[in-house]
Amino acid sequence: MNKYTYTEKKDTRSGFGAGLVEAGKHNENVVALCADLTGSLKMDAFQKEFPERFFQVGIAEANMIGIAAGLTIGGKIPFTGTFANFSTGRVYDQIRQSVAYSDKNVKICASHAGLTLGEDGATHQILEDIGLMKMLPGMTVINPCDYNQTKAATIAIAKHEGPVYLRFGRPSVPVFTDADQKFEIGKAWMVNEGKDVSIFATGHLVWKAIEAGEKLAEMGIDAEIINIHTIKPLDAQAILQSVAKTGCVVSAEEHNRLGGLGDSIAQVLAQNLPSPQEYVAVNDSFGESGTPDQLMEKYGLSTEAIVAAVQKVLARKTAK
C-alpha cells in the first residue's frame, strides 16, 4: 500500500487553469467565460494567452450559461467558470433548458466545491451539485482527485462532444497521479488491488482512501481502492468486478450522501449484485465556516472515518 507518494501539494483549480491553456493551444474553438472570479478559477493564464477568446461576464451566472450555449451554435467550445454553488444551484434552470435539454457542447467548470471551500461557510459551499448535475440527461459529471488529473480531465473534455460538469476544489492536496496521464472519461482508475473490501472514492477523498488503505493494511485488511473520477457515465463494470471479489463496499465523497457517488454505486449493486455498503459522506446537512481540515474532520470525511466505515462493513459482510 506504499506505492503512492507525493512531493508537493497543489490545488485542483490550478490544474484546471493549466489544462484550459493547453486545451486552448490545441483547439482554436476553445473559449472561456468567467463570472468575475478569474483569479479564483485560475483562468487568468488563458485570458493572457488568448484575450480575444476570453469573456468576463461579471456576476451574471445565468447570462454566462446562456452566452455559452449560444456560442456552441457557431462551433465554439465554451468553458464556463465560477464557484460550484454558482455554477449549478444558482443557474440550474439555464443549464437544464439551454445546455442539457438542447444538448449543447458546454463545459461547466466549477471550483470551490464541497466543504473544503472552508471559511466562506454554508452559503458558498455546495454538497448537492453532483446529484443536481448527474440527474440531467446527457450530462457527463467528472470529479478528479489531484492537480495532474484535473489538468488531464480539462484537456479531455475539450475533445468530448456534449455537455460536461467538471468539479474541482480550492485547497492544496497531494499530487500523486502521473503528470503525463491519459484521462479516459467513464473509465475508473484502479489505485490498489485488494481482496477484502472495495473502497470507491472520488475527488479529495481518493488520497484519504489511500491513507486509509495503509492503516487497514497494518490491521491485516487488504483494501481494493478505485478512483471513480467520472461519476456519470459510471464505470459499472469496474464496480461489479471489484465487489464480486470483495463482497462489500465503502464509498467516499465530499458531497451529501444523498444523490452522490454512493447512491450511484448502490443503484448498480441493487440491480446486479446486492452487497453491504457504507457511506463516507456528509450526512444530509449543510456545512459551516471553518478550515477545510476542521470541516472534513467534523463532517466525517477523514482517513479515520474511512477506516471505521471499512470495519463496519466488514462486520456486516461476516454476519451475512
VEXNUVO-714419 format. One record per residue (C-alpha): residue number from 1; residue in three letters; x negated, y negated, z. Coordinates in pm, 1 decimal. Each point is the difference from the previous one (the first is absolute). Example, Ala and Ser with C-alpha at 12.3 -4.5 7.8 and 13.67 -1.06 7.14 Angstrom:
2
(1 "ALA" (-1230.0 450.0 780.0))
(2 "SER" (-137.0 -344.0 -66.0))
END
This chain:
320
(1 "MET" (0.0 0.0 0.0))
(2 "ASN" (-300.5 -235.5 -9.6))
(3 "LYS" (-29.5 -33.8 -376.6))
(4 "TYR" (156.3 -349.8 -4.5))
(5 "THR" (-201.0 -290.1 136.6))
(6 "TYR" (-9.2 -371.0 -64.5))
(7 "THR" (-260.4 -273.3 10.6))
(8 "GLU" (229.7 -300.7 -28.2))
(9 "LYS" (353.0 -120.3 51.8))
(10 "LYS" (194.6 -206.6 -249.5))
(11 "ASP" (358.2 -114.9 -28.5))
(12 "THR" (209.2 174.8 -262.5))
(13 "ARG" (130.5 -334.2 -130.1))
(14 "SER" (-355.6 -73.3 -118.1))
(15 "GLY" (10.3 327.7 -190.3))
(16 "PHE" (310.7 -128.1 -173.7))
(17 "GLY" (-172.7 -327.1 -85.6))
(18 "ALA" (-299.9 178.6 -147.7))
(19 "GLY" (219.2 243.5 -191.6))
(20 "LEU" (213.0 -280.1 -141.5))
(21 "VAL" (-305.9 -168.6 -151.3))
(22 "GLU" (-110.7 331.2 -155.7))
(23 "ALA" (348.3 61.8 -138.8))
(24 "GLY" (-4.9 -350.0 -148.2))
(25 "LYS" (-333.4 66.2 -169.0))
(26 "HIS" (128.0 322.1 -155.1))
(27 "ASN" (331.5 -138.4 -127.1))
(28 "GLU" (69.4 -358.6 -102.4))
(29 "ASN" (372.9 54.8 58.1))
(30 "VAL" (-54.5 28.6 376.5))
(31 "VAL" (127.7 -317.1 167.9))
(32 "ALA" (35.9 -89.6 367.3))
(33 "LEU" (261.5 -194.5 195.1))
(34 "CYS" (-30.0 -102.0 364.0))
(35 "ALA" (242.3 -155.3 249.3))
(36 "ASP" (-234.4 -249.3 169.3))
(37 "LEU" (-227.3 264.9 157.1))
(38 "THR" (-284.5 22.6 -250.9))
(39 "GLY" (-273.1 22.0 264.3))
(40 "SER" (187.2 244.2 221.1))
(41 "LEU" (63.9 230.9 -296.6))
(42 "LYS" (-361.8 -37.2 -122.7))
(43 "MET" (131.4 -111.3 -339.7))
(44 "ASP" (-233.4 -300.6 -15.8))
(45 "ALA" (-265.4 192.5 -196.2))
(46 "PHE" (257.1 78.2 -271.1))
(47 "GLN" (113.0 -362.5 0.9))
(48 "LYS" (-359.9 -114.5 -49.4))
(49 "GLU" (-75.9 258.6 -269.9))
(50 "PHE" (326.0 -36.7 -192.9))
(51 "PRO" (156.4 -337.7 88.2))
(52 "GLU" (228.0 6.9 -304.7))
(53 "ARG" (142.3 335.6 112.9))
(54 "PHE" (68.2 -97.9 362.6))
(55 "PHE" (326.0 -160.6 115.1))
(56 "GLN" (41.3 -156.9 342.8))
(57 "VAL" (376.8 -5.8 50.7))
(58 "GLY" (1.5 -131.4 356.8))
(59 "ILE" (222.5 123.9 280.1))
(60 "ALA" (263.9 124.3 -242.7))
(61 "GLU" (-23.2 377.1 4.2))
(62 "ALA" (331.1 67.4 -175.1))
(63 "ASN" (-103.5 -231.3 -280.0))
(64 "MET" (-335.2 179.1 -20.3))
(65 "ILE" (170.8 336.0 -58.4))
(66 "GLY" (227.0 -150.3 -264.0))
(67 "ILE" (-292.6 -159.4 -183.3))
(68 "ALA" (-193.7 327.2 14.5))
(69 "ALA" (292.0 193.6 -146.1))
(70 "GLY" (25.2 -252.3 -281.6))
(71 "LEU" (-371.6 16.9 -77.0))
(72 "THR" (27.0 373.1 -68.1))
(73 "ILE" (231.0 -70.1 -293.1))
(74 "GLY" (-294.9 -165.0 -174.2))
(75 "GLY" (-225.7 297.7 68.9))
(76 "LYS" (-171.8 -137.5 309.6))
(77 "ILE" (-84.7 216.4 302.0))
(78 "PRO" (79.9 -219.9 299.7))
(79 "PHE" (-139.7 61.3 348.1))
(80 "THR" (193.3 -187.3 269.8))
(81 "GLY" (-160.4 -69.3 336.9))
(82 "THR" (123.4 -96.4 345.7))
(83 "PHE" (44.1 156.1 344.8))
(84 "ALA" (186.1 332.3 3.9))
(85 "ASN" (294.3 -147.2 189.1))
(86 "PHE" (47.3 -268.8 -263.4))
(87 "SER" (-81.3 240.8 -285.9))
(88 "THR" (291.1 228.0 85.8))
(89 "GLY" (252.3 -106.4 264.7))
(90 "ARG" (23.3 -361.9 -110.9))
(91 "VAL" (42.0 81.2 -370.4))
(92 "TYR" (164.4 340.5 -4.5))
(93 "ASP" (289.8 -109.5 -218.9))
(94 "GLN" (-233.1 -144.2 -264.1))
(95 "ILE" (-215.9 313.2 2.9))
(96 "ARG" (303.4 225.5 -29.1))
(97 "GLN" (169.5 -189.2 -279.9))
(98 "SER" (-280.7 -161.4 -200.8))
(99 "VAL" (-275.5 259.3 42.0))
(100 "ALA" (126.7 347.9 96.7))
(101 "TYR" (340.0 0.7 -173.3))
(102 "SER" (-153.1 -165.2 -305.6))
(103 "ASP" (-303.8 233.9 11.6))
(104 "LYS" (-245.7 -286.4 -31.4))
(105 "ASN" (-376.6 57.1 12.0))
(106 "VAL" (-56.0 -211.7 312.7))
(107 "LYS" (-262.0 85.3 264.3))
(108 "ILE" (123.8 -116.5 339.8))
(109 "CYS" (-311.3 -28.4 217.0))
(110 "ALA" (49.7 -44.3 372.2))
(111 "SER" (-255.9 -84.2 265.2))
(112 "HIS" (26.8 -25.0 380.1))
(113 "ALA" (229.3 304.3 18.6))
(114 "GLY" (95.5 175.4 322.1))
(115 "LEU" (-94.6 -77.2 358.0))
(116 "THR" (-359.6 -88.7 -81.7))
(117 "LEU" (108.4 -344.0 -118.4))
(118 "GLY" (-47.0 -52.4 373.0))
(119 "GLU" (49.9 -328.8 177.7))
(120 "ASP" (251.8 -142.3 -250.5))
(121 "GLY" (256.7 227.0 160.2))
(122 "ALA" (316.4 185.3 -93.8))
(123 "THR" (138.3 -263.4 -238.6))
(124 "HIS" (-301.5 41.5 -228.2))
(125 "GLN" (-67.7 369.7 55.5))
(126 "ILE" (209.2 242.0 -203.0))
(127 "LEU" (47.3 366.1 80.4))
(128 "GLU" (282.4 74.2 -245.1))
(129 "ASP" (-160.0 -88.0 -332.3))
(130 "ILE" (-93.6 350.4 -114.0))
(131 "GLY" (358.4 112.3 57.0))
(132 "LEU" (141.6 -301.1 -182.4))
(133 "MET" (-222.2 47.8 -301.9))
(134 "LYS" (3.9 378.1 -34.1))
(135 "MET" (380.3 -0.6 -19.5))
(136 "LEU" (-6.8 -209.1 -318.0))
(137 "PRO" (30.7 222.5 -308.8))
(138 "GLY" (-315.7 -1.2 -209.6))
(139 "MET" (-214.6 -179.0 259.7))
(140 "THR" (-346.7 143.1 67.5))
(141 "VAL" (-117.3 -52.4 360.7))
(142 "ILE" (-370.6 7.0 90.8))
(143 "ASN" (-166.4 -49.8 340.2))
(144 "PRO" (-381.1 46.8 -24.9))
(145 "CYS" (-227.3 65.7 296.9))
(146 "ASP" (-313.2 -215.6 -37.0))
(147 "TYR" (-171.8 -269.9 -206.8))
(148 "ASN" (-126.2 232.1 -273.6))
(149 "GLN" (328.2 182.5 -41.7))
(150 "THR" (195.2 -326.1 -10.9))
(151 "LYS" (-231.6 -134.7 -269.2))
(152 "ALA" (36.6 320.2 -203.4))
(153 "ALA" (378.7 -0.6 44.4))
(154 "THR" (25.1 -361.0 -118.4))
(155 "ILE" (-190.3 84.7 -318.2))
(156 "ALA" (212.8 312.3 -51.8))
(157 "ILE" (337.8 -169.8 29.8))
(158 "ALA" (-93.9 -249.6 -271.5))
(159 "LYS" (-9.7 296.5 -239.1))
(160 "HIS" (326.1 149.2 131.7))
(161 "GLU" (318.0 -91.3 -185.8))
(162 "GLY" (281.0 -88.2 238.5))
(163 "PRO" (66.4 -182.1 328.0))
(164 "VAL" (-239.6 63.6 287.9))
(165 "TYR" (-9.1 -94.5 368.2))
(166 "LEU" (-359.9 -12.3 127.6))
(167 "ARG" (-32.0 -38.3 378.5))
(168 "PHE" (-318.0 -97.8 186.3))
(169 "GLY" (-113.5 -175.9 314.2))
(170 "ARG" (-179.4 -275.2 183.8))
(171 "PRO" (-245.8 163.7 245.5))
(172 "SER" (-344.8 131.9 -79.8))
(173 "VAL" (5.3 379.8 -0.2))
(174 "PRO" (-267.4 264.4 -70.0))
(175 "VAL" (-100.1 40.2 -364.8))
(176 "PHE" (-42.0 374.5 -48.6))
(177 "THR" (125.2 88.3 -349.4))
(178 "ASP" (-219.6 -6.6 -310.6))
(179 "ALA" (-66.0 -333.6 -167.2))
(180 "ASP" (27.5 156.1 -346.3))
(181 "GLN" (308.8 212.9 66.0))
(182 "LYS" (268.6 60.3 -257.9))
(183 "PHE" (340.4 -83.1 144.3))
(184 "GLU" (275.9 235.5 -113.0))
(185 "ILE" (350.8 -129.5 62.7))
(186 "GLY" (214.7 271.5 158.4))
(187 "LYS" (-292.8 229.2 83.8))
(188 "ALA" (-71.5 64.9 368.9))
(189 "TRP" (-362.9 2.9 111.3))
(190 "MET" (-128.3 289.6 209.8))
(191 "VAL" (-209.6 -152.4 278.0))
(192 "ASN" (-71.6 316.9 197.2))
(193 "GLU" (117.8 356.9 -47.4))
(194 "GLY" (129.5 181.6 305.1))
(195 "LYS" (229.6 283.5 103.6))
(196 "ASP" (179.7 -94.3 323.6))
(197 "VAL" (195.5 -318.7 -72.5))
(198 "SER" (58.3 -236.7 -292.9))
(199 "ILE" (-51.9 -370.7 70.9))
(200 "PHE" (137.8 -221.1 -277.1))
(201 "ALA" (-113.4 -358.8 45.7))
(202 "THR" (24.2 -320.9 -199.2))
(203 "GLY" (-162.6 -343.4 10.9))
(204 "HIS" (-182.5 -98.2 317.5))
(205 "LEU" (102.1 326.5 166.2))
(206 "VAL" (-224.5 211.7 -226.7))
(207 "TRP" (-313.6 -95.5 191.6))
(208 "LYS" (185.1 53.2 329.0))
(209 "ALA" (89.6 348.4 -126.8))
(210 "ILE" (-366.6 69.4 -76.8))
(211 "GLU" (-94.5 -106.2 352.8))
(212 "ALA" (279.0 219.4 138.2))
(213 "GLY" (-125.8 291.7 -207.9))
(214 "GLU" (-341.3 -26.8 164.6))
(215 "LYS" (156.7 3.4 347.4))
(216 "LEU" (221.5 292.8 -93.9))
(217 "ALA" (-300.0 193.5 -131.8))
(218 "GLU" (-162.8 -36.1 341.1))
(219 "MET" (316.8 158.8 142.0))
(220 "GLY" (-21.5 290.6 -243.4))
(221 "ILE" (280.7 -128.7 -223.7))
(222 "ASP" (-67.8 3.8 -374.3))
(223 "ALA" (198.6 -287.2 -154.7))
(224 "GLU" (64.7 -43.7 -368.6))
(225 "ILE" (6.7 -372.9 -77.3))
(226 "ILE" (151.9 -135.7 -319.5))
(227 "ASN" (9.0 -363.1 -110.2))
(228 "ILE" (340.0 -79.0 -150.5))
(229 "HIS" (-88.7 -329.0 -165.7))
(230 "THR" (294.8 23.6 -241.1))
(231 "ILE" (325.5 26.8 189.6))
(232 "LYS" (205.6 -5.9 -318.1))
(233 "PRO" (-36.3 206.2 -212.5))
(234 "LEU" (-84.9 234.2 286.1))
(235 "ASP" (-237.9 289.9 -57.3))
(236 "ALA" (245.9 266.6 115.7))
(237 "GLN" (-218.9 281.6 -129.2))
(238 "ALA" (-293.8 -103.0 220.2))
(239 "ILE" (229.9 -27.0 302.3))
(240 "LEU" (157.0 341.4 -52.2))
(241 "GLN" (-332.7 172.1 -69.2))
(242 "SER" (-144.2 -137.0 321.9))
(243 "VAL" (299.3 75.9 221.1))
(244 "ALA" (33.2 351.0 -143.1))
(245 "LYS" (-346.1 57.8 146.7))
(246 "THR" (25.2 -185.5 333.4))
(247 "GLY" (368.5 34.0 88.4))
(248 "CYS" (37.7 -341.9 166.4))
(249 "VAL" (-31.0 -369.6 -77.9))
(250 "VAL" (-94.2 -335.7 148.1))
(251 "SER" (69.0 -311.9 -209.0))
(252 "ALA" (-182.2 -323.0 86.6))
(253 "GLU" (83.6 -348.2 -128.4))
(254 "GLU" (2.2 -367.3 99.9))
(255 "HIS" (372.6 -29.3 -65.8))
(256 "ASN" (335.6 62.3 159.5))
(257 "ARG" (52.3 374.0 42.3))
(258 "LEU" (333.4 -49.2 -178.8))
(259 "GLY" (-35.8 -15.0 -376.0))
(260 "GLY" (-375.5 32.8 -35.3))
(261 "LEU" (-245.6 271.1 -99.4))
(262 "GLY" (111.2 235.3 275.9))
(263 "ASP" (358.0 2.3 -124.0))
(264 "SER" (-113.1 66.0 -357.6))
(265 "ILE" (-203.5 298.5 120.6))
(266 "ALA" (288.4 125.4 213.8))
(267 "GLN" (229.1 -6.4 -303.1))
(268 "VAL" (-244.4 210.6 -202.8))
(269 "LEU" (-34.3 249.3 284.2))
(270 "ALA" (373.9 18.5 70.9))
(271 "GLN" (68.0 91.8 -361.3))
(272 "ASN" (-287.9 243.0 -45.3))
(273 "LEU" (-180.3 105.4 317.0))
(274 "PRO" (160.5 -98.5 332.6))
(275 "SER" (-281.0 -50.0 252.4))
(276 "PRO" (-62.7 -169.7 337.1))
(277 "GLN" (-92.4 -366.1 -52.6))
(278 "GLU" (-106.9 -282.5 229.3))
(279 "TYR" (-12.8 -368.3 -94.6))
(280 "VAL" (-272.3 -250.0 87.5))
(281 "ALA" (176.4 -324.4 -87.7))
(282 "VAL" (172.9 -296.2 161.8))
(283 "ASN" (308.0 132.3 174.9))
(284 "ASP" (282.5 -209.4 -149.2))
(285 "SER" (-105.5 -337.3 139.5))
(286 "PHE" (-140.4 -334.1 -104.8))
(287 "GLY" (-355.4 -93.6 88.6))
(288 "GLU" (-128.0 -292.6 204.9))
(289 "SER" (-300.2 -229.4 28.8))
(290 "GLY" (-335.2 151.3 93.5))
(291 "THR" (-329.4 106.1 -146.2))
(292 "PRO" (17.8 279.7 -258.0))
(293 "ASP" (-169.5 244.6 238.0))
(294 "GLN" (234.0 -87.6 285.7))
(295 "LEU" (306.4 46.8 -216.9))
(296 "MET" (-116.9 326.6 -155.5))
(297 "GLU" (-59.1 135.5 350.5))
(298 "LYS" (328.1 -123.3 148.1))
(299 "TYR" (214.3 124.9 -287.4))
(300 "GLY" (-158.7 344.6 -10.5))
(301 "LEU" (-210.4 -27.1 -316.9))
(302 "SER" (-331.8 98.4 155.6))
(303 "THR" (-242.3 288.3 -43.0))
(304 "GLU" (118.9 135.9 333.3))
(305 "ALA" (362.8 -15.4 -112.3))
(306 "ILE" (-82.1 217.8 -300.9))
(307 "VAL" (-178.6 250.5 225.3))
(308 "ALA" (302.4 9.8 232.0))
(309 "ALA" (238.1 47.9 -292.6))
(310 "VAL" (-210.9 290.9 -127.3))
(311 "GLN" (6.8 166.3 342.1))
(312 "LYS" (376.6 -41.9 15.0))
(313 "VAL" (65.4 137.9 -346.1))
(314 "LEU" (-233.8 295.3 58.8))
(315 "ALA" (200.1 87.5 313.3))
(316 "ARG" (317.4 -10.3 -207.5))
(317 "LYS" (-155.8 222.3 -265.8))
(318 "THR" (-105.3 254.5 260.3))
(319 "ALA" (347.7 -1.7 151.8))
(320 "LYS" (171.6 80.3 -331.7))
END
